[in-house]
């Protein structure tokens, strides 16, 4: 029961007790008072009649005596008047039954008036001739007592109602700060830290509100400090301080993770851009100008890459820059290389270089099966080829014909994906994610991985190959709908188990209102899916529009479906967004967990990220764990879950 209801109940009980006591005491006091009046009234009448009847008793004039008694008795104030001689002979007897109008019988039964009989002596000369007995009628007293009780009841009831109304309003006003405190506490649990500006005047409540404000501020500061520390650790380990881009370690780890994770992206371009004459710039103009040249080059690269959805840029040597752009074909890579070569000429217009020979750029394409070392070798060959062709040129490495993958144009991909959507010809694979509890592990969920059957029986095309094209040609949401529908149907057929499945949503779907409406409507039709289906959203897609992403997560959470954020840490995003995005878990990008047993910086980063996430009740899952050495290291970092080939490869549902 709420405090408000308890106080209301106490007030009602107190008012009821006060009402009963007041009515009872008032009625009882008035009853005693009226009883004394009736006794006095009877005695006065008996005495007066005794004196008046004495001469008539002596002459034995009964008619006069009857007339005198009738004159008094007919007024109705007496219940009985009796006159008797000394020997007991009754001369006059008058009785009036106990009948009272407008007074309930139950009231008369419960309120007893003990009206005594008054007696006086009738004299004849000096002798006693008889006696007279008078009993007052209590009817008027009952009526007066009843009216007083009714008036007292209504007066007290109205007063009690008015007092109760005022008390309730006062209690509601008094408890308003407590309701604000309750809302503030709930907001803190929801990773929001509001401050109550209106401080109550009541001392105890004021102290509670001030304490809650201090708590909210403290928790907010702790989260800010932890997230800032996590970002600083990541930047120290993976960010170049001059350009603001990633460093060589960042570049190598991102490239390794992408090449070894065909589920995420199965193709793309790797570029090397090398500035010329940087030493000469430093010697002639100073290191400050040299740093400004590097910084400006980084800005030009980021400005050009901003049109692409998933990319990585880093300074990998003194004058060298590495660029990774996923999900582009040769034509798009060539266009990007040509644009970057043109953009770099801006350095000359800004007088930051000492020669017109500014930079060269090499390009290599990766495909499934490539290795990091082979890619770096190919892109280095391309860079040297560009340098041999002249100033400010670019070159793309072309592998032997036997190594080239079949080329499919946008039209072919569109036709192929249209057929997939129309036929629903997709296969569901899953990979387990386990909770770490000491040496034991418990299944958290199974991540759903989409596949498309190829022409060869038993061969499947991973989502890393076809989903980038689907996003580019506007079919990603349709494929997401197909995947969600297939998983929901599978949950219906698998109702005997309680396995939880995680479905990945593309960044395109996150920001399409039509898809959000469809998804929420679809989930409403599957009430049994609640608690058995979670959704994973890519961090880079989330950051494109935090508002729409937050809205979708809130709607899914309201329906009972958890949401996680995938590939956390891939970009240099501030972790402050975790305060507003009510995610339930984070999956750390595989670039941080691969070979983590030999990477102390990665260990510090994951530990700091875990502490930051746990401070706002978000779980942490480590991806791409593929060796016992990596597992043993990750166990020491307080993560909540683990996923990787060490625990299970993707298997068909």
N, C-alpha and C positions, 0 to 999 in steps of 0.2 A: 504494500500500500504506500502511496506517495506521502510525503510529508504534508502536503497541502490537504489531502483527504484525512490524514490523522488529526490535523489541527481542526478541520471542520467537524469531525466526529466528536472531538473533545468539547468544542464549543456547543454543539447540539446537546451533549450529555449534561454539561453544566447548566445550560439554559433550561433544559427539562427538569433537572433537579431543583433549580431556583424557582421555576414556575410551580412545581408541585408543592414545594415548601411554602412559597408565598401564599398560594391559594389556601393551603391547609391552615396555616397560622392565622391568616386573615379571617377565614370562616370560623375557626374555633374561638378566636377572641370576640368576634361579633356575637357568636352563640352565647357565650358567657354573659356578655353585656346585656343582650336581649333577655336572657333568663332572669337576671337580676331585676330588669325593668318589669318583667311580668310578675315577679314575686312582690315587688313594691306596689305595683298597680293593684294587685289582688288584695293586699293587706289594707291599703288605703280605702278601697271600696268597701271591704268588710267592716272596717272601723266606722266609716261614715254611715253605712246602712244600719249598723248596730245602734248608733245614737238616734238615727231617724226613726227606727221602728220601735224604740222603747215605749213611747206613749201609746202607740197603737197596739202594742202587745199587751199593755196593761188594760186597755178597753176591749181587747179581743176583737179588733176591727180588721178582720182578714181581707175584706175587699180593698181597703186602703193599702194594706201591706202588699197585696198582689199587684196593685197598680204601681206602687212605688218600685217594686222589684222588676216589673215588666218594663217600666220606663228606662231602667238602667240596662236590663238584660237584652232588650231589643236592639240596642246599639251594636251588638255583635262582638263585643270585645271580651266576652266571658264564655267560658266553656260550661260552667255550672254555678248556680247559686241555690243554696239550700238553707231553709229556716226550720228549726226544730225547737220544741219545748225542752225543758230540763229533763223531763221523763223520757225523751227520745221521740216523741210524737212529731212527725214531719208536718209542718204547716204549709210550707211553700217549697216547691222543687222545680227548678228550671235546668235543662240540659241542652247543650248545643253540640251536635256531632263534629268530629274533627274532619272538616272538609275545607280544602284550600285550593282555590283556583290559580291557574298559571304556574303551579309548582309541580314538577314531576314527582310521581309516587316514590321512585327510587331515591330521590333526594330526601324525602320525608323519612323513608325507612333508615337511611344511613346517617341522618342528622337528628339525634334524639334530644328533644327539649324536655327536661325533667322539671315541669312546672309544679311547684308546691301549692297546696291548698291553704289559703289564709283563713283565719277564724277570729270571730269577735263575739262578745257577750251582749245579749239584749237584756236590759234591766227593766224591772217593774218596781218603781219606787226604789227601795234599797235592797230589793231581792233580785236574784238572777232568774229571769223568766224564760230564757232560751239562748240558743246560739245560732250564729249565721256563718256559713262556710262559702267562700268565694274562690273559684279557680279561673284564672285568666285564660282566654283562648289563644293558643300559640300560632294560629293561622297567619296573622299579620306578621308575626316574627319570622315564620317560615318564608313568607313572601319577601320580606325585607332582606332576609339572609340570602335567599336565592338570587334576588336582583343584585345584591352586593357581590355575590360569587360570580355571576355572569359578567358584571361590569369589570370586576377584577381580572377575570379570565381574558376578556377582549383587550383590556388595557395592557395587561402583561404580554399577551400574544403579539399585539402590534408593536409594543416596545421591544420585545425579544426579536421580532423579525427585522425591525429597523437596526437594532444593535448587531444582529447577526450579519445583515447586509453590509453594514459599515465594517464589521470585523473581517468579513470575507474580502472586501475590497482592500482593507489594510493588509491582510495576510498576503493577498495576491501582489500588492505593491511591495510588501516586505520580501517576498520570495522571488521577485523578478530578478534581482542580482544572482540568486542561486540558479535560476533557469539559464541565465547568461553564462554562469560558471559551468553548468552542465554542457551547454552548447560549445563553450570554449574547450572543454575537455574532449568532447567528441571531435571537434575540429583538429585538436592536437593529435588524436589517434588517426585522423585522416591526413596527417602530414601537412596541416595548415596551422599557423601559429598566430591567431588574432590576439590583439590587445584590447581589453575593455577600457575605453576612455571614460565612461561614466562610473565614478566611484560612489558607492552607497554611503550614506551618512552614519548608518548603524555601525558601531565600532567593530563588532564581531564580523559582520558581513564585509566591511571595508577591509579587514585584515585578510579574509579569505580571497577576495577579488585581487588585492595587491599581491598575495602569494601566487595566485594563478597567473597573473601578468608576469611576475618574475620567472615562474616556471616556463611559460611560453617563450619568453625572451631567451632564457637560458638554453632551452632545447633548440630553438632556432639558431642561436649562436654556435651551439655544439655541432649541429648539422652543417652550418656554413663553414665552420673551421675544418670539419672532417672532409667535406667535399672539396674545399680549397686545397687541403693537404693532398688529397688524392690526385687532383689535377696537377699540382706542382710536381708530385712524384712522377706522374706520367710525362709531363713536359721535360723534366730533367733527364729522363731516360730516353725519350723518343722524339724530342722536338729540337729543332735547330734554333738557337737564340737569335741569330742574325736575321734570318728570313721569315721565321714564324712557321716554316714548313716542317715536316718530319725530318729526322736525320737518317743516316744510312741504316741503322738498326731497325728503325721503323719501316723503311722501304723493304729491306730484305725479309722481315717477318711478315709483312702484308703480302708480298709476292709469294712467299712460301705457302702461306695459309690459303691463298686463292688457288694456286696451282694444285695443292693437295686436297682441295675441297670442291670437287666438281658439282656437289649439290648446290653450292652457292653461286658459282659462276664458272662456266666451262670454257670461256674464251675471252679474249680481250687483247689489248695492245700494251706493250712496254716501250717506253721512250727514254732516251738519254739525251740531255741537252748540256752542252759544254760551252762555257764562256771562254773567249780568248783574251789574252793580254791582261789577266787580272793582276799578275805580279807587277806589270808595268804601271797599271792604274794605282796600285798601292804605293809604288816607289815615287811616281810623279805627283800624285794628288793626295796621297795620304790614305791611311787605312780607313778613315771615316768615310771617304768617298768610295773606297772599295766596298765597304759594308753597305753603303747606300745603293751601290750598283747591284749587289746581291739581293738586297731587300726589294728593290724595284723589280728585279727579274722574277722574284717569287710572287709579287703582286700581279705581274702580267700573266704568269702561268695560272694563278688561281682565278683571275678574271676570265680567262679563256675557258677553263675547265668548269666554270659555274653552270654552263648549259647542260652538263652531263650529270647523271644521277649518282653514280658510284665511281669514285676516283680516289687516287692517293698521289700526293706530290711530296717530294723530299729533296733536301740538299744532301747528296751522297758523297761529295768530296769538296775540295776547296772551291772549284769553279764548276762543278758538275751537279746537275739536277736529274733526278729520276722521277718518272711519271708512270702511273699505272691507271689505265682506263678500262673498266670491265664492260663486256657486252657491246663491243663495237666490231664492225667488220672492216675489211681492208679499205673500202672506200671512205668510211667515216674516219678511220685512222689517218688516211692520207690527207683528208680535209683538215683534221685537227693539227697535223704536223705542219701543213702549209700555213695555217693561220698563226700558229705559234712562231714560226720563222718570221712572219711578217710583223707580229707584235713585238718581237725582240728588237726590231729596228728602232723602236721608240726610245731605246737607251741612247742612241746617237742623237736623236732630236733633243733629248734632255741633257746633252753634253756630259754624260756619265761614262763614256768610253773614249779611248784614245785612238781608235782605228775604226774604219768602216767594216773590218772583218770582226764581227761581234760574236757569233756563235754558230755551231752546227748541231744538227739533231738527227739521231738515229732511231729507227722504229723496228720492232719485231712483234709478230703476232704469236699468241700462245693458243694452244688447242689441247684437248684431253690427251694425257700421256706425256706431255712435256715436263721437263724438270727445271728447277730454278737455275742450275748451272748452265744448262743448254740455252735457256732463254737469255741469260746475261751474256753468254758468249755471242749469241746471234745479234743482240742489240748493240754490243760493242763493235762487231763487224760492221753493222749498219752505220754507226757513228763514224768509224774510220773511213768508210766509203763516202759518206757525206763530206768529210773534210777533204778528201781527195778531189771532190768535184768542184770545189771553189768556196768562195765566201758565202756565209749565211744560207747554206743549202741544207736539205734534209734528204734522207734516203731510208727506204724500207727494205729490210732483209727479206729476200725471196728464197725459201727453202727449195731443194730439189723437187721436181714434179711428183716423185714417188711419195714424198712426205706431206704433200699438200692435202688438206681436207677438202672434201667436195664443197663447192660453193653453192649456196642457196640464196636467191635474192629475196627481197621483201615480199614480192608477189607470191613466190613459192611458199614462204613461211605463212603468209596470210591464208592461202588456200589450205595448207596442211592443218593449221590450227582451227580454222573454220570446221574442217571435217572432224577434228578431235572433239570440239564442243558439240557439234550436231549429233555425233554418235555416242558421246560420253565414253569414248574408248580411252580411259585412263586406268592405271593400276595404282593401288595404294600400297606403299611400303612403309614400314615403321622402324624406328630405332629407339631402344629403351633409354630412359633417363632415371637414374637411381638416386635415392636419398642416402647420404652417408651417415651412419650411426655406429661409430667405432669401427670394428672389423666387419659388421653386418651391413647389408645394403637392402633397401626396400624400394620397390618400383614406385616412382612418382607418377610418371606418365610415359606414353609412347609418342614420340614426335612423328607426325605423318609426313611422308616424303612422296611427292607425286612423280609418277613415271608414265611414259607413253610407250606402248609396245612398238617395236620396230619390225621391219619386214622379216628379219631372221627370227625364227621361233625361239622364245626364251630370252631374247635381247630387248632391253628397255632403254629409252632415252631419258636421261635425268632432267629434272626441272632446271638445272643450271644451263642447259642448252636451249630449251624452248621458251622459258618464262621471260628472259630479257626481251625476246622478239615480241612476245605477247604484250608486255608493258609498252613497247614502242609503238605497236600498231593498234593499241586500245582494246585488247582482248583479255588483259590480265584479270579484270573484275569478273568476266564471264567464266574464266577458268577457276577463279577462287570460288565462285558460286557452285561450280561443278564439284570441286573438291569438298566443300562443306556439305553439299547434298549427299555425296557418296559416303562421307563419314557418318552423317546422321542416320542414313539407312543402315549402315553397318552396326551402329549402336543399337538400333531396334532389333536387328537379327542376333545381336550378342547380348541380349538383356540379362542373361543368366550370370554374367560376370560384372565386375565393377572397375574394369580397366579404364583409365583416363587417357584421352587422346589430345594431342596438341596440334592444332592446324595453323600453318603459316599463312598470313595475309600479306599481299604485296603492298608496297608503298602507294601504288596507284589507288588501290581499294580503300585505303585509310581515309582518303580525302574526297571520296565520291559520296555525296548525300544519298543518291539512289541505292548504292550498295549497302550503306548503313541501314536504310529503311528495309531493304530486302532481308538482310541478315537478321535484324531484330525480329522481323515478322516471321521468318523461317524458324528461328529458335523458339518463338512463342508456341509454335505448332508441335514442338518436341519437348514437352515438360520433363520427360524422363532423361533428357540429355543433360539436365542441370547437374553440375558436379562431376560430369564425366567428359566434359569438353572444355578445353582452354584454347586461347588464341595467342599467337606470337606475332609481334609487330616489329619490323626492322627499325633499329635506332635511327639510321640515316633517313628513312622515310618519315619517322615520327617527328624529326626535327624540321622537316619541311613546313609543317603547319601544326604547332603544338596545340592550338585551340581545337581544331577539328579532331585531332588524335585524342585529346583529353575527353572530348564529348563522346566519342565512340566508346572509349574505355569505360566511362561512367555509365553509359547505356547498357553495355554488356554486363558490368558488375551488378547493376540494378536487376538484371534478369537472372543473376546467379552464376555468371560465367567469369572465370578468372582470365587475366591477360598478363602476358610476359613480354619483355623487350629483348629482342635478339640482336646479336653482334654488338654488344655494348663495348665501347672503348675503341671501335674501329676508327672513328674520327676524333678530332680534338674538340669534342662538345663539352660544355660545362655540365656538371652533374646536378646543378641547381634545379634542372627540370624535374628531378625525381620528387620534389616537393609538390608539384602541381599535377603530375601524371601519377594516378593511383594504380601503378602496376603492382602485381603480386610477386613477380620474380624477375631477375635479370639473368641473361645468358651471356657470359663473358666471351668475347670474340676469340676464336681459336688461335689467332696470332699471338696471344699472351700465354696460352697454356702449352703450346708445342715446345718441347724441350725446356720446360719451366724449371726442371731440376738443376739446370745449369745457368739459369738466368735470375740472379738475385733481384734485379730491378723489377722484373715481372712479378716476382714473389711479393715485393713490397707494395707494388701497385694493386695486386689482387687483394692482399690483406687490407689495405686502406679502403679499397672499394667495398669490400665485404663489411667492414666496420661502419662505413657510411650508410650502406643499404640497410644493415640490421638496425641502425638507429631510427629508421622510419619503417620498420617491420616489412622489409622486402627481402626475399630469399635470393641467394646467389647460386647459379649453376655454372659449372666449368665445362666447356665444350672441347672437343677434339683431344681427348685423353686417350693415348694409344700405347702407353708403356707403363710398366710397374714403377719405374723411377719417377715418372710424371705423377702417377697416382699417389705415391708416398709423400711427395712434396705438397701436393694439393691438399692432402688430408690435414696438414699442419696449418692451413690457411683459413680454417673455420668456414669453408664453403658448405652449402646445404645440399647440393646435388652434383651429379657428375654424368657426363655423356661422352661416348667415344667408341672407337672400334675395339678398345680393350674389353668393353662390356657387351658388345654386340654390334654386328654390322646390320645395315638395313635389310629387312626381310619382308617378303610380300605378306599382306594380310590374308 
